[in-house]
């Protein structure tokens, strides 16, 4: 499956692995929850998660290898299957404002996504920090 230039390969069961521009992506589904993890040495973050089954996003976490110094927004968005007019920024934070090395965004209540929708996480990462990103979802369909 390809989503905006990101190629995903189904290996077995619920596992999904991808390597895009130096990013290593792994998804594992356990008891209806899916955790997408992405690691990179220093590149920009541009990660999507979608499913053929409706799902909710419970939280997004990102651990950087150092404190953010360069300005830039860490953004979590809905990329709607219904079209661009429905695309919505769900959360946005600039880690450099507090010199943060961690970002934690929890959605309470969780945000629902339908078939074809994607959750999109973007960050320019001008400080060139390594990172570990997690998107925690739960299937509802």
LUMKOLDREN-940027 format. One record per residue: x, y, z of N, C-alpha, C in turn; residue in three letters. Coordinates in steps of 0.2 Angstrom, whole numbers, plus 5000, padded with zeros to 4 digits. Example, Ala and Ser with C-alpha at 12.3 -4.5 7.8 and 13.67 -1.06 7.14 Angstrom:
<atoms>
506649725039506249785039506649845039ala/506449895035506849955036506450005039ser/
</atoms>
This chain:
<atoms>
500449945000500050005000500450065000unk/500350114996500650184996500250234998unk/500450275003500150335005500650395005unk/500450445000500850504999501650484999unk/501850434995502550424994502850374999unk/502450355004502650315010502450245008unk/502850195007502650125005502650085011unk/502050045012501950005018501949935015unk/502249885018502249815016501949775022unk/501349735020501049685025501549625025unk/501749605031502149555032501749495034unk/501449495040501049435043500649465048unk/500049435049499549455054499449535054unk/499549565059499449635060500149675059unk/500649645058501349675058501349715051unk/501649775051501749815045502449855046unk/502849845041503549875042503649915035unk/503949965036504150015031504850045032unk/505150065027505750105028505750165022unk/505650225025505550275020506050335022unk/506450355018506950415019507350405026unk/507550345027507950335033507550315039unk/506850325039506450305044506250235044unk/506250205050506050135051505450135054unk/504950105051504250105054504050035056unk/503750025061503449965064502749975067unk/502349925065501649935068501449865071unk/501249855077501049795080500349805083unk/499849765082499249765084499149715090unk/498849735096498749695101498049715104unk/497649665105496949675108496649735106unk/496649745099496249805096496649865096unk/497249865099497649935099498149925094unk/498349975091498949975086499450025088unk/500050015089500550055090501050065084unk/501050125081501550135076502150175079unk/502750145078503350175080503750185074unk/504150245075504550275069505150295073unk/505750275070506350305073506750335067unk/507150385068507550415063508150445066unk/508750455063509350485065509250555066unk/508950595061508950665062508550695057unk/508150665053507750695048507050725050unk/506750755046506050785047505550725048unk/505050745052504550695053503950705048unk/503750655045503150665040502850595040unk/502450575045502250505046501450505046unk/501250455042500550445042500350375044unk/499750375047499450305049498750305047unk/498550255043497850245041497650165042unk/497050155041496850085042496150075038unk/496050015036495449995032494949985037unk/495049985044494549985049494550045053unk/493950075054493850135058494250125065unk/494550185067495050185073494950255076unk/495250255083495350315086496050325088unk/496250385088496950405090496950415098unk/497350385102497350395109497850445111unk/498450435108499050475110499550475105unk/499950525105500550525101501150555106unk/501750515105502350535109502950535105unk/503350585107503950585103504550605108unk/505050565108505650575112506250595107unk/506550655109507050675105507750665108unk/508250655105508950645108509250705111unk/508950765110509250825113508650875114unk/508750925117508250975118508151015111unk/507551035109507451065103507651145104unk/508051165099508251235099507951275094unk/507951245088507651275082506851275082unk/506551335081505851345081505551295075unk/504951275077504551235072503951195076unk/503451195073502851155076502851085075unk/502751045080502650975080501850965079unk/501550945074500850945072500550875071unk/500050865074499650805073498950825070unk/498850795064498250815060497850755057unk/497150775056496750725052496850745045unk/497050695041497050695034496450655031unk/495850695030495250665029495150635022unk/494850575022494650545016494150575012unk/493750625016493250665013493450725009unk/494150735009494350795005494750845010unk/495150885007495550935010495150985015unk/494450995013494051045017493951015024unk/494050955025493950915031494550905035unk/495150915032495850905035495850955041unk/496050935047496050975053496650965057unk/496951015059497551015064497250995071unk/497450935074497150915080497550945086unk/498250955085498650975090499251005087unk/499551055090500151085087500551115093unk/501251095094501651125099502351135096unk/502651195099503351205097503851185102unk/504151125102504551105107505151155109unk/505351195105505851245106505651295111unk/505051305112504751365116504951345124unk/505051285125505251265132505851225132unk/506151215126506751175126506651105127unk/506051075125505851005127506250955123unk/506350895126506550845122506050785122unk/505450805124504850755124504250795122unk/503850755118503150785116502650725118unk/502150745122501650695123500950735122unk/500550705117499950735116499450675117unk/498950685122498450635123497750665121unk/497350625118496750645116496150615120unk/495850655124495350625129494750675128unk/494250645125494150575122494550565116unk/494750505114495050495108494750515102unk/495150535097494850565091494750505086unk/494050505083493850445079494050465071unk/494350415068494450415061494150355057unk/493850375051493450325047493950295042unk/493650245039494050215033494350265028unk/494950255027495250305022495550365025unk/495350385031495650445035496350425037unk/496750475038497450465041497650515046unk/497950485051498250535056498950545053unk/499150615053499750635050500150675056unk/500750655057501250685061501750725057unk/501850785058502450825055502850865059unk/503450865058503950915062504550925057unk/504750985056505251005052505950975055unk/506050975062506650955065507250995063unk/507251055063507751095060508351085065unk/508251065071508851055076509250985074unk/508950945069509250885067509350835073unk/508850835077508850785083508650715080unk/508950665083508650595082507950595086unk/507550545084506950545088506650475088unk/506150455092505750395092505050425093unk/504650405088503950435088503450375089unk/502950385092502450325093501750355092unk/501350325088500650345087500250285090unk/499850295095499450245098498650245096unk/498450195093497750195090497350135093unk/496750135092496350075094495750075089unk/495650005086495149995081494449995084unk/494050025081493350035083492850005079unk/493049975073492549945068492549875068unk/
</atoms>
